[in-house]
Amino acid sequence: MSSLGGRPFRKMNGLGNDFVIIDLRDCGSHMTSAAAVQIADRTHGIGCDQVITIEDHDGLFMGVWNVDGSEVGACGNAARCVGWILMEETGVDQVDFSTLSTPLKAQRAGEKSVMIDMGEPKFLWRQIPLSEQCDDTRFIDIKLGPIDNPVLWGPSAVNMGNPHCVFFVEDAEAQALDRFGPLVENHPLFPERANVSVAEVSSPNLIRLRVWERGAGITKACGSAACAALVAANRRRLTGRQASVELDGGVLEIEWGEDNHVRMTGPFELEYEGHLPENL
């Protein structure tokens, strides 16, 4: 296997959710947890929320590595960036690729915007997965605060390539997500950990969302969480099947189609290009 050191990379972001994207096709290299941690380190590495690889696994493949070195199944904001890279290199307006969890389809939606078909949401407790049987994952048994007077309770659980736990609240800004996010991420009910969101539904077509990403912490945006929030809100009859989701970094347009596929549309940005440190 050849070294990762010296390989070119692109630094990109989707609504401020930033990535180091490395093309590993036909090079004999592969990403490791240790290398991902080193690259993502904002003090001694390049710095990012996730390290993303483009690979050839019987077709185009996107790998997603969190700052803690864990490999995860999906990242909607990174998918828009990777989709743009692949469409630019081939000159087409649509491209298919896959992740650990699901096949994806990217399509141009403007000069600096890409639509991603994120596939179908999963609701069964074994699919999310949960460690205990739950017949209605619109409301799962998690309470925060005093047992007899919890501050937050009854979130929804959805798998959108990753497990998501969505609390519906009156004021998303007032929630101490930095305090309870890691607790819920590692709750025994989530054997694979979970992304944790607080969602404020201000109208049937507008959701304010803040996200704690498993293995990454609070990020400016999370595409799969935006998809999970819209789906969960619709299942609880709080919204329609299409809504604008306002995250810290900007707005994503989410639609849950009649074909059961969730589509996410939003911007991307190429920040700069460079080469990985030789000592990787």
C-alpha positions as CSV (number, residue, x, y, z in Angstrom):
1,M,0.0,0.0,0.0
2,S,1.3,3.5,-0.9
3,S,1.4,6.3,1.6
4,L,-1.3,9.0,1.9
5,G,1.5,11.6,2.4
6,G,1.7,14.1,-0.5
7,R,-1.7,13.1,-2.0
8,P,-3.8,16.0,-3.3
9,F,-6.9,17.0,-1.4
10,R,-9.8,19.5,-1.7
11,K,-11.0,21.5,1.3
12,M,-14.8,22.0,0.8
13,N,-17.9,22.7,2.8
14,G,-21.6,22.5,2.7
15,L,-23.2,25.3,4.7
16,G,-20.1,25.5,6.8
17,N,-19.9,21.8,7.5
18,D,-16.4,21.3,6.3
19,F,-14.5,18.4,4.8
20,V,-11.1,17.3,3.6
21,I,-11.8,15.3,0.4
22,I,-9.2,12.9,-0.9
23,D,-9.4,10.9,-4.1
24,L,-8.1,7.4,-3.5
25,R,-9.1,5.8,-6.8
26,D,-6.3,3.8,-8.4
27,C,-3.6,4.8,-5.9
28,G,-3.2,1.7,-3.7
29,S,-3.9,3.8,-0.5
30,H,-6.7,3.6,2.0
31,M,-7.8,5.7,4.9
32,T,-7.3,4.6,8.4
33,S,-8.8,5.8,11.7
34,A,-5.4,7.2,12.8
35,A,-4.9,9.1,9.6
36,A,-8.4,10.5,9.7
37,V,-7.8,11.8,13.2
38,Q,-4.5,13.4,12.2
39,I,-6.0,15.1,9.1
40,A,-9.1,16.4,10.9
41,D,-7.2,17.9,13.8
42,R,-7.6,21.7,13.6
43,T,-4.5,22.4,15.5
44,H,-1.9,20.0,14.1
45,G,-3.6,18.8,10.9
46,I,-5.6,20.3,8.1
47,G,-8.8,20.6,10.2
48,C,-12.3,19.6,9.3
49,D,-15.6,18.1,10.6
50,Q,-15.2,15.0,8.5
51,V,-12.5,13.4,6.3
52,I,-14.1,12.2,3.0
53,T,-12.6,9.7,0.5
54,I,-13.6,9.0,-3.1
55,E,-12.9,5.3,-3.9
56,D,-13.7,2.6,-6.4
57,H,-15.6,-0.3,-4.7
58,D,-17.2,-2.0,-7.7
59,G,-18.4,1.5,-8.5
60,L,-17.9,5.0,-7.1
61,F,-17.9,5.1,-3.3
62,M,-17.7,7.9,-0.7
63,G,-16.1,7.1,2.6
64,V,-16.9,9.2,5.7
65,W,-14.6,9.5,8.7
66,N,-15.4,11.5,11.8
67,V,-12.8,13.5,13.8
68,D,-12.7,10.7,16.3
69,G,-11.6,8.2,13.6
70,S,-14.9,6.4,13.4
71,E,-16.2,5.5,9.9
72,V,-19.9,6.3,9.4
73,G,-22.5,5.5,6.8
74,A,-23.5,8.8,5.3
75,C,-23.0,12.6,5.2
76,G,-25.4,14.6,3.1
77,N,-23.4,17.8,3.0
78,A,-20.3,15.9,1.9
79,A,-22.4,14.1,-0.7
80,R,-23.2,17.4,-2.4
81,C,-19.5,18.2,-2.6
82,V,-18.5,14.8,-3.9
83,G,-21.3,14.8,-6.3
84,W,-20.1,18.1,-7.8
85,I,-16.5,16.8,-8.1
86,L,-17.7,13.7,-10.0
87,M,-20.0,15.7,-12.3
88,E,-17.3,18.2,-13.0
89,E,-14.7,15.6,-14.0
90,T,-17.1,13.8,-16.3
91,G,-19.1,16.8,-17.6
92,V,-22.5,15.2,-16.8
93,D,-25.4,16.6,-14.8
94,Q,-26.1,13.5,-12.7
95,V,-24.0,10.8,-11.1
96,D,-24.5,7.8,-8.9
97,F,-22.3,6.7,-6.0
98,S,-22.6,4.8,-2.7
99,T,-21.7,5.0,0.9
100,L,-21.4,2.3,3.6
101,S,-25.2,2.6,4.2
102,T,-26.9,3.6,1.0
103,P,-26.7,4.4,-2.8
104,L,-26.9,8.1,-3.6
105,K,-27.8,10.1,-6.7
106,A,-26.4,13.6,-7.2
107,Q,-27.9,16.1,-9.7
108,R,-27.0,19.7,-10.5
109,A,-29.5,22.1,-9.1
110,G,-27.7,25.4,-10.1
111,E,-24.2,26.8,-10.5
112,K,-23.3,26.3,-6.9
113,S,-26.1,23.9,-5.8
114,V,-26.6,20.1,-5.9
115,M,-29.6,17.9,-5.2
116,I,-28.9,14.5,-3.5
117,D,-31.4,11.7,-3.5
118,M,-30.7,10.3,0.0
119,G,-32.8,7.2,-0.4
120,E,-35.6,5.9,1.8
121,P,-35.8,6.6,5.6
122,K,-35.9,3.7,7.9
123,F,-38.2,3.6,11.0
124,L,-38.2,0.1,12.4
125,W,-36.4,-0.2,15.7
126,R,-34.0,-2.9,14.3
127,Q,-33.2,-0.7,11.3
128,I,-32.3,2.5,13.2
129,P,-31.0,0.5,15.3
130,L,-32.3,0.6,18.8
131,S,-31.2,-1.8,21.5
132,E,-34.8,-2.4,22.7
133,Q,-38.0,-3.0,20.9
134,C,-40.1,0.1,20.1
135,D,-43.2,-0.3,18.1
136,D,-43.6,3.5,17.3
137,T,-40.3,5.2,16.7
138,R,-42.1,8.6,16.4
139,F,-41.7,8.6,20.2
140,I,-38.9,6.8,21.9
141,D,-38.3,6.5,25.7
142,I,-35.6,9.0,26.4
143,K,-36.1,11.7,29.0
144,L,-33.7,14.5,30.0
145,G,-33.8,16.1,33.4
146,P,-35.7,15.1,36.6
147,I,-37.7,11.8,36.1
148,D,-40.9,13.4,37.4
149,N,-40.4,16.7,35.4
150,P,-38.2,16.1,32.4
151,V,-36.9,19.0,30.4
152,L,-37.0,17.0,27.1
153,W,-38.7,13.7,26.4
154,G,-40.1,11.5,23.6
155,P,-37.8,12.3,20.7
156,S,-38.3,10.6,17.3
157,A,-35.8,8.1,15.9
158,V,-35.0,7.8,12.1
159,N,-32.2,6.3,10.1
160,M,-31.2,8.4,7.1
161,G,-28.0,6.5,6.5
162,N,-27.1,7.2,10.1
163,P,-29.1,6.9,13.3
164,H,-30.8,10.2,14.2
165,C,-32.6,11.2,17.4
166,V,-34.8,14.3,17.0
167,F,-36.2,16.3,19.9
168,F,-39.1,18.7,18.9
169,V,-38.8,21.9,21.0
170,E,-40.4,25.4,21.2
171,D,-37.1,27.2,21.1
172,A,-34.1,25.5,19.5
173,E,-31.7,28.3,20.5
174,A,-32.5,27.8,24.2
175,Q,-31.4,24.1,24.3
176,A,-28.1,23.2,25.9
177,L,-27.2,20.9,23.0
178,D,-23.5,21.0,23.9
179,R,-24.4,19.5,27.3
180,F,-26.9,16.8,26.5
181,G,-25.8,16.0,22.9
182,P,-23.0,13.7,24.0
183,L,-25.2,12.0,26.6
184,V,-27.9,11.1,24.1
185,E,-25.3,10.2,21.4
186,N,-24.1,7.5,23.7
187,H,-27.4,6.5,25.3
188,P,-27.7,2.8,25.8
189,L,-30.8,2.8,23.5
190,F,-28.5,3.6,20.5
191,P,-25.9,0.7,20.2
192,E,-24.3,2.5,17.2
193,R,-24.6,5.9,18.8
194,A,-26.8,8.6,17.3
195,N,-26.8,12.1,15.8
196,V,-28.8,14.3,18.1
197,S,-31.0,17.3,16.9
198,V,-33.3,19.9,18.4
199,A,-36.0,20.9,15.9
200,E,-38.2,24.0,16.2
201,V,-41.2,23.8,13.8
202,S,-42.2,27.4,13.2
203,S,-44.6,26.7,10.3
204,P,-45.7,23.7,8.2
205,N,-42.8,24.4,5.8
206,L,-40.0,25.8,8.0
207,I,-37.9,24.0,10.6
208,R,-35.1,25.5,12.7
209,L,-32.5,22.8,13.4
210,R,-29.4,22.5,15.6
211,V,-27.3,19.3,15.4
212,W,-24.9,17.4,17.6
213,E,-23.2,14.9,15.2
214,R,-21.9,11.6,16.6
215,G,-18.1,11.6,16.6
216,A,-17.9,15.2,15.6
217,G,-19.9,17.4,18.1
218,I,-21.9,20.5,17.2
219,T,-21.6,21.3,13.5
220,K,-22.9,24.2,11.4
221,A,-25.0,21.8,9.3
222,C,-25.8,18.2,8.9
223,G,-27.6,17.1,5.7
224,S,-28.8,13.7,6.9
225,A,-30.1,15.3,10.1
226,A,-32.1,17.8,8.1
227,C,-33.7,15.0,6.2
228,A,-34.4,13.1,9.4
229,A,-36.0,16.2,10.9
230,L,-38.4,16.7,8.0
231,V,-39.4,13.1,7.9
232,A,-39.9,12.9,11.7
233,A,-41.9,16.2,11.7
234,N,-44.1,14.9,9.0
235,R,-44.7,11.6,10.8
236,R,-45.8,13.6,13.8
237,R,-48.0,15.8,11.6
238,L,-46.1,18.9,12.3
239,T,-45.2,19.7,8.7
240,G,-45.9,18.7,5.1
241,R,-43.6,16.5,3.1
242,Q,-41.5,19.5,1.9
243,A,-39.8,22.1,4.1
244,S,-36.9,24.5,4.4
245,V,-34.6,23.5,7.2
246,E,-32.6,26.3,8.7
247,L,-29.3,25.2,10.2
248,D,-26.6,27.3,11.8
249,G,-24.7,27.4,8.5
250,G,-27.7,28.1,6.2
251,V,-30.8,26.6,4.7
252,L,-31.4,23.2,3.0
253,E,-34.5,22.4,1.0
254,I,-35.8,18.9,1.9
255,E,-38.6,16.9,0.2
256,W,-39.9,13.5,1.1
257,G,-41.3,12.3,-2.2
258,E,-44.3,10.1,-2.8
259,D,-41.8,7.5,-4.0
260,N,-40.5,7.4,-0.3
261,H,-37.2,8.9,-1.3
262,V,-35.9,12.0,0.6
263,R,-34.2,14.7,-1.6
264,M,-32.0,17.4,-0.2
265,T,-30.9,20.5,-2.2
266,G,-28.3,23.0,-1.0
267,P,-25.1,24.8,-1.8
268,F,-21.4,23.7,-1.7
269,E,-18.2,25.6,-1.6
270,L,-14.6,24.8,-2.7
271,E,-12.4,26.6,-0.3
272,Y,-8.9,25.6,-1.5
273,E,-6.8,22.7,-2.8
274,G,-3.6,21.3,-1.3
275,H,-1.4,18.2,-0.6
276,L,-1.5,16.0,2.5
277,P,1.6,16.2,4.8
278,E,4.4,13.9,3.7
279,N,4.5,12.3,7.2
280,L,1.0,10.7,6.9
